[in-house]
């Protein structure tokens, strides 16, 4: 194993421990990845508990999502990861989580996007310089056909190069960053904002 792979594997393992501890990646849900080279991605294998990952629970895939390691199967949603690495060369890490906040909010949001407005923490996202702005989070319908789902995501990404994350309805959140620490920071920001939105909507319904 190369030093680069060792470092990225450790970053994914520690991300899993953190996200599991926060309740944002329960049991074997979620998947995480990091860019190994311009043509390869290190990704969590299918069906692994994200709070108990080891280096053996990761595998390299090519940019088409195909396993490069005999006997190891990547997560079912691999194409949604490799799609993002192909979209922007500066993306170095992608995280997909299954938090309660993201799952519930995506189900009660009946439009095709969630709009976050006037929160100071929006500045945690790349390219956002003021709370006097909005962060548009698309919500895609869940689909077990990942190739078909990826085909719906790509036009949005092409039309919104400033997109920092998206939701899959009743499923979870995808976000990314240049490095794992950047992607983790965006997960924390999204989770705070999702919780604020849920509480606001609950109070407004009283």
C-alpha positions in Angstrom: 0.0 0.0 0.0 1.4 3.4 -0.9 1.8 6.3 1.5 -0.9 8.3 -0.3 -3.3 5.4 -0.1 -2.5 4.9 3.6 -3.2 8.5 4.3 -6.4 8.6 2.4 -7.6 5.3 4.0 -6.9 6.7 7.5 -8.8 9.9 6.6 -11.8 7.8 5.4 -11.7 5.6 8.5 -11.6 8.7 10.8 -14.4 10.3 8.9 -16.5 7.2 9.4 -15.8 7.2 13.1 -16.8 10.9 13.4 -19.9 10.7 11.3 -21.1 7.5 13.0 -20.5 9.1 16.4 -22.8 12.0 15.4 -25.5 9.7 14.3 -25.2 10.8 10.6 -24.1 7.4 9.3 -25.9 4.7 11.2 -24.9 1.0 10.8 -23.9 0.1 7.2 -25.5 3.1 5.6 -23.5 5.8 3.8 -20.4 5.7 1.7 -17.2 7.8 1.5 -14.4 8.3 -1.0 -11.2 10.1 -1.7 -9.4 10.7 -5.0 -6.3 8.5 -5.3 -5.1 9.7 -8.7 -6.6 11.4 -11.8 -8.0 8.0 -12.8 -8.7 6.2 -9.5 -10.8 6.7 -6.4 -10.5 5.0 -3.0 -14.0 4.1 -1.8 -15.8 2.2 1.0 -16.8 -1.3 0.2 -20.4 -2.4 0.2 -22.1 -3.3 3.5 -19.4 -2.1 5.9 -20.2 -0.6 9.3 -19.0 3.0 9.0 -18.0 3.4 12.6 -15.8 0.3 12.4 -14.0 0.7 9.1 -10.5 -0.8 8.6 -8.2 -0.3 5.6 -9.4 -3.7 4.3 -12.9 -2.2 4.0 -11.8 0.1 1.2 -11.0 -0.5 -2.4 -9.9 1.4 -5.5 -12.3 1.9 -8.4 -11.8 3.5 -11.8 -13.7 6.6 -12.9 -16.5 4.4 -14.3 -17.0 2.9 -10.8 -15.5 -0.5 -11.6 -13.6 -2.3 -8.9 -9.8 -2.5 -9.4 -9.4 -5.0 -6.6 -10.4 -8.7 -7.1 -13.0 -9.9 -4.6 -14.0 -6.5 -3.4 -17.3 -4.8 -4.3 -17.8 -1.0 -4.1 -20.8 0.6 -2.5 -23.9 0.5 -4.7 -23.8 4.3 -5.2 -20.3 4.4 -6.6 -21.3 6.1 -9.8 -22.6 9.1 -7.8 -19.0 9.5 -6.4 -17.1 9.0 -9.6 -19.5 11.4 -11.3 -18.4 14.2 -9.0 -14.7 13.5 -9.5 -15.2 13.6 -13.3 -17.3 16.8 -12.9 -14.5 18.8 -11.1 -10.9 17.9 -11.0 -10.4 19.9 -7.8 -12.8 17.6 -5.8 -10.6 15.3 -3.6 -13.2 13.8 -1.2 -17.0 12.9 -1.4 -19.2 12.1 1.6 -22.7 10.6 1.5 -24.5 10.4 4.9 -27.9 9.2 6.1 -28.8 11.6 9.0 -32.3 11.9 10.5 -32.3 15.6 9.6 -31.4 15.2 6.0 -33.8 12.3 5.6 -36.8 14.0 7.2 -36.3 17.4 5.6 -36.0 15.8 2.1 -39.4 14.1 2.7 -41.3 17.2 3.9 -39.7 19.4 1.2 -42.2 19.0 -1.7 -40.3 21.0 -4.3 -37.2 19.9 -6.3 -34.9 22.0 -4.2 -34.4 23.3 -0.7 -33.4 27.0 -0.3 -31.3 28.1 2.6 -31.4 31.8 3.2 -29.8 34.4 5.6 -28.0 31.9 7.8 -24.6 33.0 8.9 -23.3 29.5 8.6 -23.8 29.5 4.9 -20.4 31.1 4.8 -19.0 27.6 5.7 -19.6 26.6 2.1 -17.0 27.2 -0.6 -17.7 30.5 -2.5 -20.3 31.9 -0.1 -19.0 35.2 1.4 -22.1 36.6 3.2 -25.3 35.4 4.9 -27.1 37.8 2.5 -27.3 35.1 0.0 -29.0 31.7 -0.7 -27.7 28.2 -1.0 -29.8 26.1 -3.3 -29.8 22.4 -2.5 -31.4 20.2 -5.1 -33.6 17.3 -4.0 -33.6 14.3 -6.4 -36.1 11.5 -6.1 -34.7 8.3 -4.7 -34.0 5.6 -7.3 -32.4 2.1 -6.9 -31.1 2.5 -10.5 -28.0 4.5 -9.7 -27.1 5.0 -13.4 -30.5 6.5 -14.0 -30.2 8.7 -10.8 -26.7 9.9 -11.9 -28.1 10.8 -15.3 -30.6 13.1 -13.5 -28.0 14.6 -11.3 -25.5 15.5 -14.1 -27.6 18.2 -15.8 -28.1 20.0 -12.5 -24.4 20.0 -11.8 -23.7 21.2 -15.3 -26.1 24.1 -14.9 -25.1 24.9 -11.3 -21.2 24.9 -11.1 -21.5 26.4 -7.6 -23.5 23.5 -6.2 -22.1 22.4 -2.8 -24.3 19.4 -2.1 -27.6 17.6 -2.9 -30.2 15.6 -1.2 -31.9 12.3 -2.3 -35.4 12.2 -1.0 -35.9 10.0 2.0 -32.3 8.9 1.6 -29.5 11.3 2.5 -27.0 14.0 1.6 -24.0 14.1 -0.8 -21.4 16.8 -0.4 -17.7 17.2 -1.3 -14.5 19.2 -0.9 -10.9 19.5 -2.0 -9.8 17.5 1.0 -11.6 15.3 3.5 -11.5 18.0 6.1 -13.4 20.3 3.7 -16.1 17.8 3.0 -16.5 17.1 6.7 -16.8 20.8 7.4 -19.6 21.0 4.8 -21.4 18.0 6.4 -21.4 19.8 9.7 -22.7 23.0 8.2 -25.4 21.2 6.3 -26.5 19.3 9.4 -26.7 22.5 11.5 -28.8 24.2 8.7 -31.0 21.2 8.2 -31.8 21.1 11.9 -32.6 24.9 11.9 -34.9 24.4 9.0 -36.7 21.5 10.6 -37.2 23.4 13.9 -38.4 26.5 12.0 -40.9 24.5 10.1 -42.2 22.7 13.2 -42.6 26.1 15.0 -44.3 27.7 12.0 -46.8 24.8 11.9 -48.0 25.3 15.5 
